[in-house]
Amino acid sequence: MAAPMELFCWAGGWGLPSVDPDCLAVLVSAAAAAGAAPARLGPARFSPARRSPLLQTYARFTGAPLKVHRIANPWRSPSGSLPALKTKDEGVISKMQQIITHLRKQKYNADYDLSAKQGADTLAFVSLLEEKLLPVLIHTFWVDAKNYVEHTRKWYAETIPFPLNFFLPNCMHKQHLERLQLMWGDGYMEDEEKLEKELYRDARECLTLLSQRLGSQKFFFGDSPASLDAFVFSRLAPLLKAKLPNGKLQQHLKSLQNLCNYCASILSLYFPWDGGDPLASAPRAAAADGGSDAEDDPHKRRNQVLSVLLGLGAMLGYAFLSGIVSIQRGTAGPAARRPVTIEEDEDEEEE
């Protein structure tokens, strides 16, 4: 058998196999391309008691040598970001669309049976999702103050290991703000309230259009999933499953029953044993596997120590650069013989 490709993606939460939309898209694309019917992907064969929830493989179903590592530390990814696909021939691929394209080149293509018209429809709907829905999803999770503080940052801070959880959520927040500004243009800051109102209206219309297009079908092109289903599910499922304190777009999605049933169906078909919280059961699963994680990674302890040291260094660097911590030198005279002191700004509050 060919050497397995390794997919690194964000860990699960909120009842989902991964909380990150791009990671979800790759996961569902891989499952759909592998032809993973529920009878062949049953929980008895991949239950956490028999196999670590951080490692899943679809190889025995279609020969697709793919292992999935769901982690909460992007520094453990070979690219330093998530998702990332580690391959034998092309190295590491770190963009969602590039990962899906690579899987297609390896003959794992969920769109193989689509007609030319269905292929054109796929491109049109994916473009609609990226233009009308994705920016509002970023705003909902990362910009809306109430949602970000009480839900998004809280989840990442509790899930990312110490000490990275002190600064990585804020770094991710900044990256999403910059990404949103690129999507919305320079006019974003001029009349933010008006622009948000228009964009949320467009997002609601996009959801309604998706609902009308899906109708009573199981998937968008009939009884078999395609790449469009992976894109739609990856955008809708986090919005549907997250417990958002401010869920104005979420309420509209919940009113579209066929889209809710659609997301529930994909979860039950392809991830029936996923509780959405693999990290909580990981230690017990590793013990049941007889230490298989240690065998897979003989330098695990060394990597953990290095990760902590790097995290501490990055945290201190961030603190100095942001002005949270400053170094003051004493004046000339007796006071100059005192050791250098570090003062913390007590007025600085965690955002």
C-alpha positions as CSV (number, residue, x, y, z in Angstrom):
1,M,0.0,0.0,0.0
2,A,1.2,3.5,-0.7
3,A,2.5,5.6,2.1
4,P,-0.4,7.4,3.8
5,M,-1.1,11.0,3.4
6,E,-1.6,12.8,6.7
7,L,-4.2,15.5,7.2
8,F,-3.8,17.9,10.1
9,C,-6.9,19.9,11.1
10,W,-8.5,21.7,14.0
11,A,-10.0,19.5,16.7
12,G,-13.7,18.9,17.1
13,G,-16.2,20.8,19.2
14,W,-19.9,21.9,19.2
15,G,-20.8,18.4,18.1
16,L,-18.7,18.7,14.9
17,P,-15.6,16.7,13.8
18,S,-13.8,20.0,13.5
19,V,-14.8,23.6,14.4
20,D,-12.9,25.2,11.5
21,P,-14.9,25.6,8.2
22,D,-11.9,24.9,5.9
23,C,-10.9,21.8,7.9
24,L,-14.5,20.7,7.7
25,A,-14.6,21.1,4.0
26,V,-11.5,18.9,3.5
27,L,-12.8,16.3,5.9
28,V,-16.1,15.9,4.2
29,S,-14.5,16.1,0.7
30,A,-12.2,13.2,1.7
31,A,-15.0,11.2,3.1
32,A,-17.2,11.8,0.1
33,A,-14.4,11.0,-2.4
34,A,-13.7,7.8,-0.5
35,G,-17.3,6.7,-1.0
36,A,-17.6,6.3,2.7
37,A,-21.1,4.8,3.1
38,P,-22.4,4.6,6.6
39,A,-22.5,0.8,6.6
40,R,-18.8,0.8,5.8
41,L,-17.8,3.6,8.2
42,G,-19.7,2.3,11.3
43,P,-18.7,3.3,14.8
44,A,-17.9,-0.4,15.7
45,R,-14.8,-0.3,13.4
46,F,-13.6,3.2,14.4
47,S,-14.9,3.7,18.0
48,P,-12.5,5.7,20.2
49,A,-12.1,2.6,22.4
50,R,-10.4,0.7,19.6
51,R,-8.6,3.5,17.8
52,S,-7.3,6.9,18.9
53,P,-9.8,9.7,17.8
54,L,-6.8,11.6,16.5
55,L,-6.2,9.0,13.8
56,Q,-8.8,7.9,11.3
57,T,-8.2,6.3,8.0
58,Y,-10.3,5.8,4.9
59,A,-7.7,3.5,3.2
60,R,-9.5,0.2,3.7
61,F,-12.6,1.4,1.9
62,T,-11.2,2.6,-1.4
63,G,-7.4,2.4,-1.1
64,A,-7.2,6.1,-0.2
65,P,-4.2,6.2,2.2
66,L,-5.3,9.2,4.4
67,K,-4.8,9.6,8.1
68,V,-6.5,12.5,9.9
69,H,-4.9,14.2,12.9
70,R,-7.3,16.5,14.8
71,I,-5.3,18.7,17.0
72,A,-5.7,21.9,19.0
73,N,-2.2,23.2,18.5
74,P,-1.4,24.5,15.0
75,W,2.3,24.4,15.8
76,R,2.1,20.6,15.6
77,S,1.1,20.9,12.0
78,P,4.0,20.5,9.5
79,S,3.1,23.9,8.0
80,G,2.3,25.7,11.3
81,S,-1.2,26.2,10.1
82,L,-4.4,24.2,9.8
83,P,-5.6,22.5,7.6
84,A,-2.4,20.9,6.2
85,L,-1.8,17.8,4.1
86,K,1.5,16.0,4.4
87,T,2.2,14.0,1.2
88,K,5.1,11.9,0.1
89,D,5.6,13.5,-3.3
90,E,4.6,17.1,-3.0
91,G,5.6,17.9,0.6
92,V,3.1,19.8,2.7
93,I,0.0,21.5,1.2
94,S,-1.6,24.1,3.5
95,K,-4.5,25.6,1.6
96,M,-8.0,24.1,1.6
97,Q,-8.6,24.4,-2.1
98,Q,-5.1,23.1,-2.9
99,I,-5.6,20.1,-0.6
100,I,-8.9,19.2,-2.4
101,T,-7.2,19.7,-5.8
102,H,-4.4,17.3,-4.7
103,L,-7.0,14.7,-3.7
104,R,-8.6,15.0,-7.1
105,K,-5.3,14.4,-8.8
106,Q,-4.9,11.2,-6.7
107,K,-8.2,10.0,-8.2
108,Y,-10.2,10.8,-5.0
109,N,-12.8,13.0,-6.7
110,A,-16.3,13.4,-5.4
111,D,-17.3,15.2,-8.7
112,Y,-16.3,12.4,-11.0
113,D,-19.9,11.7,-12.2
114,L,-21.1,15.3,-12.5
115,S,-22.3,16.6,-15.8
116,A,-20.9,19.8,-17.3
117,K,-23.9,21.8,-16.1
118,Q,-23.6,20.4,-12.6
119,G,-19.9,21.3,-12.7
120,A,-20.8,24.9,-13.7
121,D,-23.5,25.0,-10.9
122,T,-20.8,23.9,-8.4
123,L,-18.5,26.8,-9.4
124,A,-21.4,29.3,-9.2
125,F,-22.6,28.2,-5.8
126,V,-19.1,28.0,-4.3
127,S,-18.5,31.6,-5.6
128,L,-21.7,32.7,-4.0
129,L,-20.8,31.1,-0.7
130,E,-17.4,32.7,-0.6
131,E,-18.7,36.1,-1.6
132,K,-22.0,36.4,0.3
133,L,-21.8,34.0,3.2
134,L,-18.2,33.5,4.3
135,P,-17.5,37.2,5.2
136,V,-20.6,37.2,7.4
137,L,-19.6,34.0,9.1
138,I,-16.2,35.5,9.9
139,H,-17.9,38.6,11.3
140,T,-20.3,36.4,13.3
141,F,-17.6,34.4,15.0
142,W,-14.6,36.7,15.2
143,V,-15.8,40.3,15.0
144,D,-19.2,40.4,16.8
145,A,-17.9,41.4,20.3
146,K,-20.4,39.3,22.3
147,N,-19.9,36.2,20.2
148,Y,-16.2,36.5,20.1
149,V,-15.7,37.0,23.8
150,E,-18.3,34.6,25.2
151,H,-18.0,31.9,22.6
152,T,-15.2,31.9,20.1
153,R,-12.3,33.1,22.2
154,K,-13.5,31.1,25.1
155,W,-13.5,27.8,23.2
156,Y,-10.1,28.3,21.7
157,A,-8.6,29.5,25.0
158,E,-9.9,26.4,26.8
159,T,-8.9,24.0,24.0
160,I,-5.5,25.3,22.9
161,P,-2.7,23.9,25.2
162,F,-0.9,26.2,27.7
163,P,0.9,28.6,27.2
164,L,-0.2,29.1,23.6
165,N,-3.8,29.7,24.7
166,F,-2.7,33.0,26.2
167,F,-2.0,34.7,22.8
168,L,-3.0,32.4,19.9
169,P,-6.7,33.3,20.0
170,N,-5.9,37.0,19.9
171,C,-3.5,36.4,16.9
172,M,-6.3,34.5,15.1
173,H,-8.7,37.3,15.9
174,K,-6.3,39.8,14.3
175,Q,-5.9,37.6,11.2
176,H,-9.6,37.3,10.7
177,L,-10.1,41.0,11.0
178,E,-7.5,41.6,8.3
179,R,-9.1,38.9,6.1
180,L,-12.5,40.5,6.5
181,Q,-11.1,44.0,5.7
182,L,-9.6,42.6,2.5
183,M,-13.0,41.0,1.6
184,W,-15.1,44.2,2.4
185,G,-12.6,46.7,1.0
186,D,-11.5,50.1,2.4
187,G,-15.0,51.2,3.0
188,Y,-15.5,48.7,5.8
189,M,-14.5,51.2,8.5
190,E,-16.3,54.2,7.1
191,D,-19.9,53.1,7.7
192,E,-19.5,49.8,9.5
193,E,-23.1,49.6,10.7
194,K,-24.7,50.2,7.3
195,L,-22.3,47.7,5.6
196,E,-23.0,45.0,8.2
197,K,-26.8,45.4,7.7
198,E,-26.4,45.0,3.9
199,L,-24.1,42.0,4.2
200,Y,-26.3,40.2,6.7
201,R,-29.2,40.7,4.4
202,D,-27.2,39.2,1.5
203,A,-26.2,36.3,3.7
204,R,-29.8,35.5,4.6
205,E,-30.7,35.6,0.9
206,C,-27.9,33.2,0.2
207,L,-29.2,30.8,2.8
208,T,-32.7,31.0,1.4
209,L,-31.3,30.3,-2.1
210,L,-29.4,27.3,-0.9
211,S,-32.6,26.0,0.7
212,Q,-34.6,26.4,-2.5
213,R,-31.9,24.7,-4.6
214,L,-31.6,21.8,-2.2
215,G,-35.4,21.3,-1.9
216,S,-36.2,17.8,-0.7
217,Q,-33.0,16.2,-2.1
218,K,-30.6,14.3,0.1
219,F,-27.6,16.1,-1.5
220,F,-27.4,19.0,-4.0
221,F,-27.0,16.7,-7.0
222,G,-29.1,13.7,-5.9
223,D,-28.3,10.8,-3.7
224,S,-24.5,11.1,-3.7
225,P,-22.4,13.9,-2.2
226,A,-20.2,16.1,-4.3
227,S,-17.6,18.8,-3.5
228,L,-20.4,21.4,-3.3
229,D,-21.9,19.5,-0.4
230,A,-18.6,19.7,1.4
231,F,-18.4,23.4,0.9
232,V,-22.0,24.1,1.9
233,F,-21.8,21.8,5.0
234,S,-18.5,23.3,6.1
235,R,-20.1,26.8,6.1
236,L,-23.5,25.9,7.6
237,A,-22.6,23.3,10.3
238,P,-20.6,25.6,12.6
239,L,-23.3,28.3,12.3
240,L,-26.0,25.8,13.1
241,K,-24.2,23.9,16.0
242,A,-22.4,26.8,17.8
243,K,-24.1,28.2,20.9
244,L,-23.9,31.8,19.9
245,P,-25.1,34.5,22.3
246,N,-25.9,36.8,19.3
247,G,-27.3,34.5,16.6
248,K,-29.2,36.7,14.2
249,L,-28.0,34.8,11.2
250,Q,-28.2,31.5,13.0
251,Q,-31.9,32.0,13.7
252,H,-32.6,32.4,10.0
253,L,-30.7,29.2,9.2
254,K,-32.6,27.3,11.9
255,S,-35.9,28.4,10.2
256,L,-34.8,26.6,7.0
257,Q,-35.6,23.1,8.0
258,N,-34.3,21.3,5.0
259,L,-30.8,22.8,5.5
260,C,-30.9,21.8,9.2
261,N,-31.8,18.2,8.2
262,Y,-29.1,18.3,5.5
263,C,-26.4,19.1,8.1
264,A,-27.7,16.5,10.5
265,S,-27.8,13.8,7.8
266,I,-24.1,14.4,6.8
267,L,-23.0,14.2,10.4
268,S,-24.9,11.0,11.0
269,L,-23.7,9.4,7.7
270,Y,-20.0,10.3,7.8
271,F,-19.2,11.1,11.5
272,P,-21.7,9.0,13.5
273,W,-19.3,8.3,16.4
274,D,-18.1,11.9,16.7
275,G,-19.0,13.5,19.9
276,G,-17.3,16.7,18.8
277,D,-14.9,16.7,21.7
278,P,-12.1,14.3,20.9
279,L,-9.6,15.9,23.3
280,A,-11.6,15.0,26.4
281,S,-11.4,11.3,25.6
282,A,-8.0,11.3,24.0
283,P,-6.0,10.1,27.2
284,R,-8.4,7.2,27.8
285,A,-8.3,6.2,24.1
286,A,-4.5,6.3,24.0
287,A,-4.4,4.1,27.1
288,A,-6.8,1.6,25.4
289,D,-4.6,1.6,22.3
290,G,-1.7,0.4,24.4
291,G,0.4,3.5,23.9
292,S,0.1,3.6,20.1
293,D,0.7,7.4,20.1
294,A,4.1,7.0,21.7
295,E,5.0,4.4,19.1
296,D,3.9,6.7,16.3
297,D,5.9,9.6,17.7
298,P,9.0,8.5,19.6
299,H,10.0,12.1,20.2
300,K,6.7,13.2,21.6
301,R,8.0,14.2,25.0
302,R,10.9,16.3,23.4
303,N,8.4,18.0,21.1
304,Q,6.1,18.8,24.0
305,V,9.0,20.4,26.0
306,L,10.1,22.4,22.9
307,S,6.6,23.5,22.3
308,V,6.2,24.8,25.8
309,L,9.6,26.7,25.6
310,L,8.7,28.2,22.3
311,G,5.3,29.2,23.6
312,L,6.8,30.9,26.6
313,G,9.3,32.7,24.4
314,A,6.5,33.8,22.0
315,M,4.3,34.9,24.9
316,L,7.0,37.0,26.5
317,G,7.9,38.5,23.1
318,Y,4.2,39.4,22.5
319,A,3.9,40.9,25.9
320,F,6.9,43.2,25.4
321,L,5.9,44.2,21.9
322,S,2.4,45.0,22.8
323,G,3.4,47.0,25.8
324,I,1.7,44.8,28.4
325,V,5.1,44.3,30.1
326,S,7.9,46.9,30.1
327,I,11.4,47.0,31.5
328,Q,12.5,50.1,33.4
329,R,16.1,50.9,34.5
330,G,16.9,52.7,37.7
331,T,18.4,56.1,37.8
332,A,22.1,56.8,38.6
333,G,23.2,56.4,42.2
334,P,22.3,53.8,44.8
335,A,19.2,52.9,43.1
336,A,21.2,51.9,40.1
337,R,22.5,48.9,42.0
338,R,19.1,47.4,42.3
339,P,18.2,44.6,39.9
340,V,16.2,45.4,36.8
341,T,12.5,45.3,37.6
342,I,9.6,44.4,35.5
343,E,6.4,46.4,35.9
344,E,3.1,45.2,34.7
345,D,0.4,47.6,33.6
346,E,-2.5,46.8,36.0
347,D,-4.9,48.8,33.9
348,E,-4.5,46.5,30.9
349,E,-7.5,44.3,30.6
350,E,-7.7,41.1,28.7
351,E,-9.7,41.7,25.5
